Amino acid sequence: MASPMRNLLTDLDRYVQSFRVFLERSTEHQSMQGFVERHLPDVIASIGNGKSTINVLSVGGGAGEMDLQILSKIRARYPGATINNDVIEPSADQISKYKEHVAQASDLENIKFAWHKETADEYESRMNAEKKTEKWDFIHMIQMLYYVKDIPATVRYFHSLLDSQAKLLIILVSGKSGWETLWKKYGSSFPLEGLCSYVSSGDLPRMLDSAGLKYQLYELPSHLDITSCFTEGDKDGELLLDFLTETIDFAKTAPPELKRQVMEELRKPGCSEIRDGKVFFNNSQGVIVVEP
């Protein structure tokens, strides 16, 4: 009998809902903000040297919270330059939230925005069809490489669009995170349906080395409060479980034995830490900065 489990990406509304709960319960954005504050100024120190216009490409920009922080650092470093910020994002809902964030922000003079409702693969196909090769001074791909058809080919393609002093910034879950433990063990039981694949910052160096690319690695500690996942019928807990397993309604559609094993795994030290009766999933990120 066919499994009733379906991939979360087949319902973009539910995906966005579960992602929002994930952001509320995790320190993901705070840990990325720490990177933007402490390390990004060095990363972008020479991307705009001698340029009056800086071209930035956000691949999978989501609702733009991190994008706007990155742009403010670029603007601070190159106050006189015009910044063209192009965003590739497949979710109309996320683009609309991004536009709201831009409308509410006060410090975006000299920044021009263009949004493209498409995936990274669709962008590449469109550029190839139009025989266009735009060069970019800064490209970032934050938490999106799980959703492309061919990860090494996608990295190579966007790397090929870098200008001579540019940088490519990639953020993924860390190879030392709970994601690594959970997905290496149970990923083959989740309904991927060709819509996503598991990759961590532990996998990327092999791909970059084989392509002969130079890069730097950073580790960002982060955690996710998954306590509500263990309360039967808790709506937010169910949405978090969906996000962790990339499955619509995992709590209701997973075979009982798989659900039992996953719930047990999520409490173990390889995935989580239990503090004051709460369960904190290890949500650490890895940042890879690739040279042109």
N, C-alpha and C positions, 0 to 999 in steps of 0.2 A: 504494500500500500504506500502511495506517495506521502511524504512527510508534509504535515500542515505548516511546517516552519517556512517563513518567507523572509527574504532579505529586507532589512530596514530601508534600504534605498529605493525599494519599489513603492514606498509611501513617503514622499518628500516632506509632507506636513508633519507626519509622526517623527521623522528623522530630526526635523528642526526643533520640535517639541522636546524630544529626548536630549538633543544637544544643549538646549537652553537649561534643562535641569542639571545636566552634567557641568555646565559652566557655573551655575549657582552653587553647586556642592563641591567644586574642586578649586584648587589654587592655581589652575592652569594659566589663566590670564595674568595673575599676580607674578607667577614665576617668569613668564615671558616679559612682563613689564620690567622686572629686575634685570633681565638680559638687555632690553632696550636702553635702560638707564646706564648700566655699567659698561656694556661691551659694544653696543651699536655705534657710538661715536667713533671708536677706533676702526670698526669695520667699514664705515662710510667715509673715512678721513680723506680719501683721494678720488672718490667716484665722480666728483663734479669739477675737478681741477680745470680751470680755464674755460668752463662752459657757462653759457648764459641760460641754457635750457637743460634740465636733468629729466631723463625719461625713466619712470618707475613702472614696473609691471607686477601686479598682484595676482598670483595664480590661485584661485580658490579663496577669494578675499572675504567670504562670509558677510557678516554684518558690519565689517570695517573697523571694529574697536581697535584691533592691533594695528591695522593699516594707518589709522590716523595718528597713533603714537609714533610709528616709524616715520611718517611724513613730517611730524613736528621736529624730529631730530635732524632730518635731512634739511629742512628749512632753516633750522638754527645754525647748521654748519655752513650752508650756502645762502645767506640771507638775500642776496641780490638776484638769485636765479629764479626763472620760471620752472615750475615742476609740472610735468605732464604725468598724471597717474591713471594708468589703464587697469581696469579690474575685470578679471575673468571669473564668473560665478554662475553656476547652473540654476540656483534657486532664486526665483522671482521674489519670494518672501524676504530672503536675505538681502537682495539688492535694494528692495524698498526700505528695509531697516538701515542699510548702509547710507542711503540718500537722506534718511531722517537724521542720522548721526552727523552727516556733513552739514545739513541745514542748521543744526543746533550748535555746531562748533564755531568758535569766534576767531580762530587764528589761522585761517586757510587762504589768506591773500596770496596771490602768485601761484596757487595750486589749481590746475585744471583737471577735472575728473571725466573719465569716459567709462561706461559700464558695458560689458558684453555678456549677455545671458547665454553662456555656453560652458562646456567642460574644457579641460586642458586639451583633450584629444580633438574636440571640435574646433578649437582655436587653431591648432596646428594644421588640421585639414583645410580650414578656411584660408589660412595664410599661404599654404601650398597651392591651393586652387587659384588664389589671386596672384600667385607668384610674387608674394611680398616677403621681404626679410627686413623687419625693423630691428634696429639695435637698441639695447636698453642699458642704462647705467646701473640699475639695481633691480633685481628680480627676486621676489620672495614667494616661497611655496610653503605655507604654514599648515601642517596637519592635513595635507590633501593627496599625498602620493599613494595612499591606500586605494584611491578611486580611479587610477588610470590603468589602461590595458597592459602597457609594457613599461615598467618602472625605469629600467636602464635607458630605454630609448627616449622616454620623456625627459629624463634628466639631461641626456645628451643634446636633445633638441633645444631645450631652454638655455642650456649652457652655450650653445652655438649662437644665441642671440645677444650674448654679452659684448659690450664695447670693451675697448682695450684696458680701461682702469676699473671696470665694473665688478660687481660681486653678485653671486647667487646664494641666497640664504634659504636653507631648508630646515624645517622643524618637524620632527617625528617623535613618536613615543620612544623612550630610551630602551636600549637592549638590556638594561638592568631593571626594568619596571615590572609591575604586576601584569601589564599587557603581554609582555614577552612570555611569562610563565603560563598565563591563561590561554593565549592563542597558539603557542607552540604545542600545548597539550590537547586543546579542544577545537582549534580552528577548523580542522577537517570535518567536525560534526556540525558546524554552523552553516546556514544556507547562503553561501557566498554568491551563487548564481552568476558568476562572471562579472559581478558589479563591484567587487572590492577584493583586495588581497592584503595579507598582513606583511608589513615591513617595519623594521625599527631602525634606530640610529646604529644598531649593531650590525645591520646588513649592508648599510650604505657604503662604508669604506671599501668593501670588496669590489663593489660596482665602480666606484670612483678610481680605485687603484687600477682596475683592468682597463679603464678608459684613459689612464695616465694623467688624471686630473689632480691638482694640488688643492688641499682643503685644511680647515681647522675644525676641531670638535670641541663642543662645550656641553656640559651636563647641567640640567636644570632640575633640582629637586621639586617635587609637587605631589600633593595627595588629593584624594577624592573620598568624601564621606559617603560610604555605601551602606550605612547602618539600616536605612529604610528598605533596602533590598530584601532584608530578612523578616520584614513584617508583611505577612500574607495580605494581599489586597491593597497595599499602599500604592497609590497611583504614581507618585514620584519614584518610588522604589522600582516599580514595574518599568517605567520609562528609562531609568538608569540601567536596569538589566538589559533592556533592548539595546541601549547604546554600547554596553560592554560586550554583547554577543553579536551585535549587528543583525538582530533578529526582531521582527515585529511580534510583540506579545510573547516574548520568550517564556514568561512565567506560565502562560496558558497553553502554548503550542509545543513546547519541547517535550520529548519523551521523558517520563518520570525519572528514569535512571540517569539520563543525561543531566536533567535539572538538579537532581540530588548531588551528582558529582561536581557540577559547576558551583553550586552553592557552598559545598564543602571546600572546594579549591579556593574560593574567594576569601575564606576565613584564614587560610594557611599563611605562614610567614613568607612564602614565595610570592604571594599576591598582596597581602595586607598586613597591617599592624593593628592590634586591638589595644585601645587606650581609653580608660574611663568608661568601659562598656560600649564604646563606639568602634566601628570597623572602618579603618582608613586604608583605602586601596592605594598602592604605590603607583602614582600617575606621572613619574619623572619623565622629562623630555630630553631629547638630544638635539642640539643645534649644530648644523654643519654649514660652514661658510666656504663656498667653492670659489677659487680664483679663476679669472678668465683664461 
